[in-house]
Amino acid sequence: MFERILVPLDGSKVGEAALEHVERIIAKMAPSTKTEVVLFQVLTSLTHYVIAGEASVQVPYTDKELDYITRKAKGYLSTTGECLKSKGVTIKTKVATGKADEGIVKAADEIKADLIAMSTHGRSGLSRLTFGSITAKVLRSANVPVLVVRAPKEIEST
């Protein structure tokens, strides 16, 4: 059924809420179905601020800093995937830079995903207008089914 599932993660517990559902989906599939889960993170902030007194300037990260940030992201993805790996699921990790929604759709196409499984922060009103909804954008532009999981209330409030 689902041979390759893309799970976008943003480093938050809310983002990880989809993993439990992916695990249940895989457990219910035929034992002969080998599923690969690709844990994916998009690095969206490629600059930082340098502040001197009351002045500040936005400065791009150096290649060395970007390499470090990418290594940290891959480490996070690997650690987060251990729960699935311990159940015999093949885990791969992928990190990209750019806009989150575009990166997710592009990654799904590149890896030939059968499903995108992602969590939503459940923002509404002004917060959603301000931050936009990455999930909504992925739903509109993805070429494969998207499983959207709302994080439990206790996770959202932490």
Secondary structure by P-SEA (a helix, b strand, c coil): cccbbbbbbccccccccaaaaaaaaaaaccccbbbbbbbbbbbcccbbbbbcccbbbbbcccaaaaaaaaaaaaaaaaaaaaaaaaabbbbbbbbbbccaaaaaaaaaaaacccbbbbcccccccccccccccaaaaaaaccccbbbbbbcccccccc
